[in-house]
Amino acid sequence: MQRKRWLLGFGLLVAAFVAVFLVYGVSVVGEEKAGTRGETDNSYMDTATYIGSSVCASCHPSKATEWSSALHSQMLQDPSPATVLATWSGILSMTDGTVWGNVTLYTDGTTYYADLGPGQNYTVWKTIGGSWKQRYLTEIGNSKYILPIQWNTADAQWTPDGFDLGKWFDVPDTPKVAALAESWDRRCAGCHTTGTDITFNSTSGEWVANYNEVSIACEACHGPGSDHFGNPDFIWKSADAQVCGQCHSTGDSLGQLGGMTLGYPWNVADGHFSPGDILTDFFDLSDPATNPTRFWPNNMSKTHEQQYIDWEGTPHSDSLSTIVNLPYGQDFCLECHSTDYWLAVEAGDTPPTKTEAKWSNTCVRCHTPHGTTANDAQLRLSRDDTCGQCHSAGDTGPGQEPHHPELDMMMGQINITGLSGSPWMTGAPTCSNCHMTKVATSASTGDIPSHTFEFVAPELTTLYGMPNGCTSVCHDGTTGFVQTPAQAQTAIDGWKASYATKIAEVEPVVTAAEAALAAAPNLGFTQTQIDAATADYEEGLFAYQFSESDNSGGAHNNQFQLSILDHAQTKAQAVIDALTPGTVSGRVVDADGNPVAGAQIRVGTFPVANASGDGTFSFDYAPGSHTFTLYVNGEEAGTFTATVTAGQTTDAGDVEAEEEAPPPPADNTMLYLAIAIILIIVILAAVAAMMRRRPGAPVEAAPEEEEYEEM
């Protein structure tokens, strides 16, 4: 019966557990599909189709309007007087030092022609770009090719060495048809169009790109949108830098088509890269080891469209893990360490926690992908504000730890009353001048900023010939102050040397102040003294950390840096001066002058020292006149008074301990009472046993157990 009840109970328990699991499990699965699939699973794109930006615009008109004015929408355009930026007339004579070529340009106002020589008169099919440079596409057979001419927008002139001149002219100046393998379809189409699908015609030897839409439209970043109508979550909306990196990087496809790799992300099994894919499954990114011509010797990008490669491996690309992996990392830190957190706040949505956030500081943290802004490069904020929103100490002050106060340092600002400086070089330099120096080339040498965010020192110009963050930006005459790279490097080295010397001088003082403050409560200093010293210490420590966490080694606003360290040293020294104890020494003796070993010296009930085997003692204590009490064998044995002077030793001489009183007799009353009670109990128990076993007394048999028939 009991077994049956146990089995029934166990079965009910299992059934309840399964029911709860099923309900909870279904809810979790349903939530994942409805709420997060667009961020974790892009498999719906395998069957989805591209619908075009005009369809997207029907529901998202404001975003479409923003996009239509941005560079992405203008990657490829029909040639017209409004879109052709170049002076389209006359003969261009070009040479790259090996090959020479002449191209005659003319137009009827509608069609634009480029004549390379007999039998090679080409019509412009589309213009490419225009922000930095503009190139021109023509059709040959079923493929497109980039003509060997390039207009540099900033200079408003044709590039004198043309573009890939050797692919259109033989040495010295004989025109030829570009090789089929040089087609735009194989080398470029995947990043100039949306929904690209490429095929290879083994008969004609042509690579032919088909696409849903020319230029970089909505679905290039959000994925094919046909399923978005049935399920609003089936559209990609992510801060993942790989979405930008599919085109803002160079390399070779991981698969071959027609025996050759493509110039954009692609593989044999899946075709082109889609948002949500792993970029390196489709693209072998350029690196300095295998593509040295694309990089400077210090591994910074030398050619354009490598922003993603620059960004990878920088602290920005790993900013989220620094918070997630630190036990003291807090959710509010994500404002500067997570792009999806910041975007949620900007949109008025509930931001993710540090266990929910997915992305570090990616491209869209600084750039708005949809449209133009009041700032260049589609930056959300001005250049300085873009950096300063995180690289600033904000309103932190003494008692708090400053983080990345670079902008404050440059502007000569610190949240300490009475301490301020002047903006560095009258505020002329911006963060990006030095940390995003234009070292890569798109149209002309040094017109694309580096995205490693590393300062390019003037010595690198001397070593490698690359632009630097000083003489290539400000001290080239544009500010009226010209320096050579060597002069600029000497100035920087001097700043860093003075800073290194000063911080090495200040650091031990700050450390000593910390130690003095920690010891003060046990040395007799008053709470008022400790509170005043704490205020000085917190101000000095904040100044020290402010300078140290600037991370420029004294290069940012050097004079202000040194004044901050001076202030830190002054405040730390004030703590040391205020909390410097004196030393009290002497010897504990008895009435006959013999040393008393182990005597304890107290202030009130707090022990401050113990006499050694020969009775001597020495201890530190706060300045002033103090009375100390002697204890021998735990009993008070007299007092003595000493006047303590900071930094000096006061000799209390021989301090006589009073004769130790004999210990009082122990009170064993309770012990004796307990023993008596135990003896009485034992005697009573013995008597009772004897009574039960007296001679002749019958022994009572134990009752037999009754047998009960089971009912």
Secondary structure, DSSP 8 states (H G I E B T S, - for coil): -HHHHHHHHHHHHHHHHHHHHHHHHHHHHHHIIIIIHHHH--GGGGT-----HHHHHHH-HHHHHHHHTSTGGGSEE---TTT--S---EEEEEE-SS-EEEEEEEE-SS-EEEE-STT-EEEEEEEEE-SSEEEEEEEETTEEEE-S--EETTTTEE-TT-SSGGGTEETTTEE----GGG-HHHHTHHHHEES-EEEEETTTTEEEEE-SEESS-HHHHH---GGGTT-TT-S-----HHHHHTTSS-EEESSEETTEE-SSSEETTTEE--TTS-GGGTEEE--TTT-GGGB-TTS-B-BSS-HHHHHTTSGGGGHHHHHHTSTT--GGGHHHH-HHHHHHHHHT-----TTT----S-HHHHB-SSS--SSGGGBSS-HHHHHHTTSS-TT--TTS-----HHHHHHT--SSTT-----GGGG---HHHHHS-EEEBSSSTT-EE-SS-----HHHHHHH----TTTTTTTBTTTS-B--HHHHHHHHHHHHHHHHHHHHHHHHHHHHHHHHHHHGGGTT--HHHHHHHHHHHHHHHHHHHHHHTT-STT-SSHHHHHHHHHHHHHHHHHHHHHT--EEEEEEEE-TTS-B-TT-EEEETTEEEEE--TTSEEEEEE-SEEEEEEEEETTEEEEEEEEEE-TTSEEEEEEEE------------HHHHHHHHHHHHHHHHHHHHHHHHT-TT---------------
